[in-house]
Amino acid sequence: MSQIILAPVLTEKSTRLSDEGRHYSFRVAKTANKLEIRKAIEDRYPDVEVKEVRTMVVRGKRRRQMTKRGLVQGRQAGWKKAIVTLRAGEIDFYESV
């Protein structure tokens, strides 16, 4: 189950969402579905009850770099993001820092 949740997404928008409402963003495995994500969150944070899970696939960006050999083009890999709404409880990402 620990392979489903890869990392929290800590951006300005996700921080604002967690402060205003009980919405938290996570980077999750591409093959994970909403039920697996819900169970993984509730297992990892025992005092939390999940109300809703929304998922989206973030497309990878194109990258270009100029080197001595010329232009090198590539692409970042796409990834899946889950926005979890909590019914009860709170998640503190900075408790281990």
DALIN-V813376 format. One record per residue. N is the residue number from 1. PSI is psi as a letter, one per 40 degrees, with the letter a starting at -180 (* if undefined). Layout:
BEGIN
N | PSI
N | PSI
END
This chain:
BEGIN
1 | d
2 | e
3 | e
4 | d
5 | h
6 | d
7 | i
8 | i
9 | h
10 | g
11 | i
12 | d
13 | d
14 | d
15 | d
16 | d
17 | d
18 | d
19 | d
20 | d
21 | a
22 | f
23 | h
24 | h
25 | h
26 | i
27 | h
28 | i
29 | i
30 | d
31 | e
32 | i
33 | i
34 | d
35 | d
36 | d
37 | d
38 | d
39 | d
40 | d
41 | d
42 | d
43 | d
44 | d
45 | g
46 | d
47 | e
48 | h
49 | h
50 | h
51 | d
52 | i
53 | h
54 | h
55 | i
56 | i
57 | h
58 | h
59 | i
60 | i
61 | i
62 | i
63 | i
64 | i
65 | h
66 | h
67 | a
68 | d
69 | e
70 | a
71 | h
72 | h
73 | i
74 | a
75 | h
76 | i
77 | i
78 | i
79 | i
80 | h
81 | h
82 | h
83 | h
84 | h
85 | h
86 | i
87 | d
88 | i
89 | i
90 | i
91 | h
92 | h
93 | d
94 | e
95 | d
96 | e
97 | *
END
